[in-house]
Amino acid sequence: MESTRQQKIARLIQKELSDIFQRQTQATRGVLVSVSVCRVSPDMSVCRGYLSIFPSERAQEICDNINANVAQIRYELGQRTRHQLRIIPELKFFVDDSLDYAENIDKLLSEN
């Protein structure tokens, strides 16, 4: 169960990361990255971000690229939230494949 503080910080980080990724992917045509969920640890030291990436064929490649550049993303997040957060959590990103999973379930149900 997440505390109210964890939820507020997660929402703030999700909003800022979404804006960061939107600005970074404008240069790349045909790629869309959105932050579907952020989860902050109870001690506020780690934030797990789940990314919904289109096209899904390149999702793992793009997620690996983002994880390789996590220091730069954390720095930019720190610049944006320096008045709201004292310590910027360590960032870890994962592919959110829940939409692909739901699509597969729908496809399987419609076959019967």
C-alpha positions as semicolon CSV with decimal commas, in nm:
position;residue;x (nm);y (nm);z (nm)
1;M;0,000;0,000;0,000
2;E;0,148;0,330;-0,110
3;S;0,137;0,631;0,118
4;T;-0,013;0,959;0,004
5;R;0,335;1,110;-0,018
6;Q;0,457;0,827;-0,242
7;Q;0,157;0,875;-0,470
8;K;0,212;1,252;-0,496
9;I;0,580;1,211;-0,576
10;A;0,503;0,936;-0,829
11;R;0,249;1,159;-1,006
12;L;0,495;1,450;-1,015
13;I;0,772;1,231;-1,156
14;Q;0,536;1,071;-1,410
15;K;0,425;1,413;-1,536
16;E;0,778;1,545;-1,568
17;L;0,916;1,228;-1,730
18;S;0,631;1,230;-1,981
19;D;0,725;1,585;-2,081
20;I;1,096;1,495;-2,102
21;F;1,028;1,193;-2,326
22;Q;0,784;1,389;-2,541
23;R;1,050;1,652;-2,611
24;Q;1,321;1,391;-2,677
25;T;1,111;1,182;-2,917
26;Q;0,995;1,478;-3,127
27;A;1,314;1,445;-3,330
28;T;1,250;1,075;-3,391
29;R;0,968;1,021;-3,636
30;G;0,734;0,728;-3,578
31;V;0,828;0,670;-3,214
32;L;0,600;0,747;-2,923
33;V;0,705;0,698;-2,559
34;S;0,462;0,756;-2,274
35;V;0,500;0,691;-1,902
36;S;0,206;0,475;-1,800
37;V;0,291;0,424;-1,430
38;C;0,554;0,537;-1,181
39;R;0,610;0,354;-0,854
40;V;0,821;0,509;-0,580
41;S;0,982;0,298;-0,306
42;P;0,878;0,369;0,056
43;D;1,212;0,539;0,132
44;M;1,176;0,756;-0,185
45;S;1,515;0,640;-0,317
46;V;1,405;0,439;-0,622
47;C;1,142;0,514;-0,884
48;R;1,034;0,243;-1,130
49;G;0,886;0,387;-1,446
50;Y;0,679;0,173;-1,681
51;L;0,693;0,294;-2,041
52;S;0,439;0,235;-2,312
53;I;0,631;0,247;-2,639
54;F;0,501;0,258;-2,994
55;P;0,593;0,076;-3,217
56;S;0,599;-0,221;-2,980
57;E;0,846;-0,411;-3,203
58;R;1,120;-0,166;-3,101
59;A;1,006;-0,133;-2,738
60;Q;1,291;-0,327;-2,577
61;E;1,555;-0,152;-2,789
62;I;1,418;0,192;-2,698
63;C;1,385;0,100;-2,329
64;D;1,747;-0,021;-2,323
65;N;1,855;0,308;-2,482
66;I;1,662;0,504;-2,219
67;N;1,816;0,297;-1,937
68;A;2,163;0,364;-2,086
69;N;2,097;0,740;-2,064
70;V;1,930;0,735;-1,721
71;A;2,189;0,972;-1,566
72;Q;2,104;1,250;-1,812
73;I;1,729;1,193;-1,762
74;R;1,770;1,202;-1,383
75;Y;1,968;1,526;-1,410
76;E;1,698;1,689;-1,622
77;L;1,430;1,563;-1,383
78;G;1,629;1,716;-1,097
79;Q;1,643;2,051;-1,275
80;R;1,266;2,049;-1,326
81;T;1,171;1,937;-0,974
82;R;1,443;2,105;-0,768
83;H;1,188;2,314;-0,577
84;Q;0,954;2,022;-0,504
85;L;1,192;1,734;-0,426
86;R;1,497;1,738;-0,202
87;I;1,642;1,410;-0,332
88;I;1,582;1,283;-0,684
89;P;1,519;0,908;-0,677
90;E;1,724;0,661;-0,878
91;L;1,534;0,584;-1,199
92;K;1,471;0,242;-1,349
93;F;1,261;0,194;-1,661
94;F;1,068;-0,110;-1,778
95;V;0,848;-0,182;-2,080
96;D;0,477;-0,177;-1,995
97;D;0,333;-0,450;-2,214
98;S;-0,014;-0,453;-2,057
99;L;-0,172;-0,313;-2,376
100;D;-0,016;-0,588;-2,588
101;Y;-0,132;-0,845;-2,333
102;A;-0,489;-0,711;-2,338
103;E;-0,489;-0,706;-2,719
104;N;-0,373;-1,068;-2,726
105;I;-0,648;-1,170;-2,480
106;D;-0,911;-0,993;-2,694
107;K;-0,781;-1,167;-3,004
108;L;-0,794;-1,506;-2,833
109;L;-1,147;-1,446;-2,706
110;S;-1,275;-1,334;-3,045
111;E;-1,145;-1,653;-3,212
112;N;-1,381;-1,874;-3,011
